């Protein structure tokens, strides 16, 4: 039985059915979430994380985090962040192998810590709410980097992690599909659509579906199959793209395409020969992938009677611009956060402190852009932390020699940072994926032999 459960196709079928069944029995999500966390911790302790069960379980929970929220199963709202932190911390503490410690991210954490003590907290409940909503996401990011930093993984092991994250997205996708009415009957306005997101926040749904696109696209580009057949992987990519487009929430979809494009461009600019060796995708496959994405866009646009194209072009049915700000007030939020920083350049407004200023000026109190929230709420130390967040992956990219490691770093951290620009730290997704970008990928002996043979004249 245990061997059967390792079959990618069987796992795909099981998690699809489980997600679909949750539409009728919401408490199934409670069983899955609590069961995954407890099983992951148990196996991690028992095996001392020899098989990487800590990051595999955490990866699944990251992909399924919106599923746990939108099912209203009774799990804590921040269950995803808590579970990922506990699993990675446990896995790191009990690990057998020695692993370098990213000292710079210890400094990163210490620079953000004073922001906890700046505000005058009204109550313990107020502190807890702000801590979990903003600061805990950063804590998960630091833990993810510590866990994955130069952690050696063979290519097959990395693809296994990608597969488990995609399985989480599949569970979410199945629930969204059953909770969404016929797409042709939905009234599409000029903004993100809750009905097409299964009744849940379109921004978070789009971010998770974008994760599915990034991961399936990543596997296709490096010539790996997540679920036996490349056609199944392409089918999943198409399903994620269609569902994401229907939400009319642009962030996750645009971030996914940009992350993959940035990874490819960075690789080719760095070394054309190495990039050609790594990316196992022919011109015909590139055309097929482009045609598939065009089909998804065209089909979603047709069913929504042009709402998708109007949303992405920011025009109405007469071709006139709808909103002056294409970013849906994200630009206003960034400007307001900058003003908050200028008012409090030394200490910042403290965690949650930017909420007051944002509410007064933009009408949006919650943080949406993590990159501007850091200096606004943590002052000059937050600005230094932001510099580390943005530039350390770039510095690492030029130091790494392994092409697959370099490509993984570029794609994963790009999508993580892009997600922070529209979704802040609402999900564990950007924190986990940012850390996972720092893995050290090793080629197995058989894979390396095939690589060497391919390079022979």
N, C-alpha and C positions, 0 to 999 in steps of 0.2 A: 504493500500500500504506500509506504514511504517513497519507494521508487516511482510509483505512478504519479504521486503528487509533485514530483520534480519535472514532469512532462510539461513543457511550455504551453502546448495546446490545451491540455486538461486544465491547467491553472487558468488560462484565458477563459475557458468555458465556465469554470466554477465561479470566478470572480465576477464575470458578466451576469450570470444567473443570480448571484448573491446580491449584487447591486440592484438588479431589477426587482427581486423579491422584497427589498427594503421599501419600495414604493407602497407596498401593502402592509408590511410589518416593520415599522420603524425601529423597534427594539433590536432588530437584527444588527443594526449599526452599533448599538451598545455592546452586544456580545462580541462583535468583530473587533472593535476598538480596544476594549478591555482585555479580550483574549489575546490579541496581537501583542499588546504591551507586556502582559504577564508572561506569555510564552517566550517573547524575545528576551526579557530579563532572565528568565529561568535558564534558557539555553545558553545565553551569554555567560552566565556565572558557571554553569556546569562544564562548558567546553573552553572556558577562558577565551571566548570569542575566536576560537581557532578557525571557524568557518565563516567568520564575518557576519554572524547572525544579527549583531547589533545594528550595523549600517543597512543590512538588507531589510530588517523590520522597520527601521526608521525611514528608509526610502519608500516603503509601501505606505506608511502613515502620511508622509509628505504628499504623495500622489492622491491619497484618499481624504485629505484633511477637509476639503469642502463637502465631501460626502458625509463625514461625521457631523458637520455643522448643519447642513440643509435637511438632514433626516430628523433633527430635533430629538435625538435618541436619549438625551439625559446626560451625555458626557459633558464635562466642562467645556466652555466655549474655546478656551485656549488649550484644549487637550493635545492638539498636534504639537505645539511648541513644548509642552511639558513632557510628552512621551519621547520626542526626539532628543531632548536634552538628557533625560534619564538614561535612555538606551546608549547614546554616544558616550556619556560620562562613565557608565558601567563598563562598556566595551573597552574604553581607553584605560581604565584603572586595572582591569584584569588581564590585559593583553600580554602575550608572551614575548613578542618581538620588541626589540629596542627601536625607538623612533625619534627623530629629531624634534625638538620643541620649538615652535614658532614664537620666539621671545617678543617679536615686534607686536604680536597680537595680545600678549599680556599687557604691554604698554597701552595698546588700543583700549583694552577693557579698563585699565586704571585711569585713563584720560576721561572716560565716560562716567566713572563711578561718582565723582563729586556732584554731578547733576541730580543724583537721587536726593541729596540733602539740601538743595537750594530752596525748593518750595516749602511753604508753611502748610503742611497737610491738615485738612479739615478733620479727617478721621482715618482710621486704619483701612476702612473700605475704599476710601478715595485713593489712598496710597496704593493699595492692592490693584485697583482698576488701572491706574496709570502705569504702574510698574509692569503689569502683564501686557498691556496694549502696546507700549513703546519700548521700554528698556529690555524686557525679557527676550524680544526678538534679537537684539544685539548680543545678549548673553548666549543665545543659541548659535549665533554666527561664530562667536569666539570659540565655543565648544566644538563646532563643526570643523573649523580650521585646525584646532589642536588635534582632533581625531584623525583628520585626513592628511594633514601636512606631511608630505613625502612618505605616506603610507604605501608600501609596495603592493601592487595588484597586477596579476597577469591580465591580459586583455580579456580573457574569458570571464574572469571574476568581475571586471568592470562592467561588462555587458550584462552580467547577471544582476548587478545593482540597477542598471538602467531598466532591465526587464521588470524588476519588482516595483520600481517607481511607475512605470507604464501600467502595470496591473492595478495600482492604486487609482490612476487616472481612468482606467477602464471601468472600475467599480463606480466611480463618480459619474462617468459618461452614461452608464446604463441607467442610473437613478434619474439623471437629468432627462434622458429620453422619455422615460415613463411618466415623469411629472410635468412634461411639457405638452400642451395641446397641439393639435395639427398646426404645423408652421404656417400653412396657407390661411388659417383662420385668425391668426394673431394680428392685432392692430399694432403696426410699427410706427412709432412717432419719430421725433428727431434726436432722441437720446437712447441710452442703454435700455434694454428691454428685459424686465423681470420675468415676464411670461415665458420668453424663449430661453430663460436661464433656469427653468424648473421652479420658478417662484423665489429664487435666492438671488443674492447680490451679483449682478452681471460682471462686475469688475473682478471679483474673486473667481467666479466660474471661468471667465476668459483667461485669467492667469494660469489656472490649472490645465485648461485645455491647450493653452499655449505651451505649457510644459510637455504635454503629450506630443505636440508637433515637434518641439525641439529634440526630444529624446528619440522618437522614431526616425526623424530626419538625420540625427547624429549617427544612429546605427546603420542606416542606409548608406550614408556617405563613407563610413569606414568599412563597408562590405560585410557587415554582420547581420544575422537574422535573429530577431527577437523571438518570433513564434513560428519557427520551422520554415515557412515560406515567405519570400519577399513580398508576394502579393497580399498576404495577410497583413504585413507591416504597412504596406501602402494603403490597404483598406482602412486600417486604424487611423493613419494620418489623415485620410480623406474624411472620416467620421469626425475626428477632433476638429478639423478645419471647418466643416459645415456647421457643427454645433457652435463653435466659437464665433463664426461670422454672424449667425442668427442672433446672438446676444446683443449685437451692435455695440459692444464694448471693445474699443479698438486696441487698448493697451496690450493685452495678452497676445493677440494675433500679430500686431506689428513688432512687438518685442521678439517673438519667436523667429520671424523671418529675418529680422536684423541680426539676431544672435548668430544664426547659422551663416548668414552672409559675412558678418564680421570675422567669424572663425575661418572661413574659407579664404577671404581676402588677406587676412593677417598671415595665414600659412603660406600663401603664394608669394606675398611680398617678401617674406623672410627667406624662403628657399623654394624655388619652383620645382626643383628635382625631388626634394623630399615630399613636397605637397602632392606631386603626381604619384609618387609611390604609395602614399597613405590613402588618398581618396580614391577608393575603388569604384568609381562611378563613370561610365562611359558617356560620350556625348548623347547617345540615344537615350540613356537612362536620365540624363539631365533634362532632355526635352520631354520625356515621359513625366518626370516629376513636375516640371513647369506646367505641362498640360493638365496634370491632375489638380494642381492648385488653382489653375485658371478655371477648370471645370467646377471646382467647389465654389469659387467666387461667383461664377456665372449662374450656377444653379441656385445658390442662396439668394442672389439678386433677383432671379426670375420669380422664385416662390414668394419673396417678400415684396414683389412688385416694385423693384428699384430702390427699396429702403436701404439696402446694404451699400450700394454705390453712393447714394445721397449722403449717408452717414460718414463714409470714408472721405468723400470729396467735400463734405461740409456745405452742401447746397440743398435747396428745397426742390420741389418738383418742377420749378421754372428755371432752375440753374442759378438762382441767386444765393449768395452766401448767407448761411443761417446765423452763425455765431462768429463774433469778432475773434474770439479766443478758441483756436482749434483744440487746445489742450484741455478744454472743459474746466477752466479755472485753475488748472495746475500752475499755469504761469503766474496767476495772481497769488497763489499760495507761496510760490518761491519768492516772489517780491516781498510779500508780507513777512515771511520767515527771515529774509535778509534785514528788513527793518527791525525785527525783533532782536536779531544779532547786534545791530548797531546800537540799540538801546541798552543791551546788556553784553558788551563784548568780552568781558572777563569771565563771568560765571554762566552766562546764558540765562534763560528764563527757567531752567530746571525741567526735568522730565514732566511732560504734560503742560508746562507753562505756556508753550506756544499756542495752545488751544484757545486761550482767552483772546489773544491778539487776532488769530485767524478768524474766530467767530465774529469779532467786531468789524473786520474789514472785508471779509469775503463771504460771510455767512456759513462757512464750512469750518467746523471746529476741529475735526479729526485730522491727524497728519496723513497726507497722501504721498508726499515726496520725502523719502527718508534722507536724501542727499542735502536738502535744505533744512530739515528738522534738526540734524546733528549740530550745526553751528548755532541755530536759533535757540536750542534748549541746553546746549553744553558750552557755548561761548567759544573762546579761542582754542580750548582743548578739543571741542567738537570739530573745529575746522582742521586741526591737526589729524584727528581720527579719520575725518573724511579723506584727507590726502592719502593716508595709509590704505583705506578701503579702495580707492580708485587706482592708485599707482603701484601698489605692491604686486598685483597680478601682472601688470605690464612689465615690471622689473623682472619678475620670475619668468615670464614668457621668453625673454631674451637670454636668460641663464640656462634654460632647459635645453638639452640636446635631443632628447627623445621626441620625435615628431608627433606621435599619438598623445603623449603627455601634454605637449604644447597645444595641440588642437582641442583636447579636452578642457584644458585651462581656459582657453579663449572662449569656447562656446558656453561652458557652464557659468563662468563668472560674468560674461556679457549678459546672459539672460537674467541672472540674479540681480545685477545692478540695474538693468532696464526695468525689471519688475519693481524695484525700489522706487523708480521714478513715477510710478502711477498707483502703486498698491502699498507703498511704504513697507511696514513689517506686520501687516495684518495676518499673514500666513507664515508658516515655518519654511515655506518653499525657498525664498531667496537666501535665507541664512544657511540652509542645508546645502543647496546647490552651489553656493559660493565656496563653502568649505570643501565640497567634493571635487571642485576644480583643481585642488592642490594635490590630488593623488599622483603617485609615481607609477606609471604604467610600464609593466615588463612584458616582453613578448615571450611566449612559451618556446621551448626548443623547436617544436615542430613548425610553429608559425615563423620563427626566425629562419629556419632552413628554407621554407618556401619563399621568404623575402629575398634571401641570398640568391636562390636559383633564379628568381625573376630578374635580378639585376645582372646576371651573367650575360655576356654578349652572345 
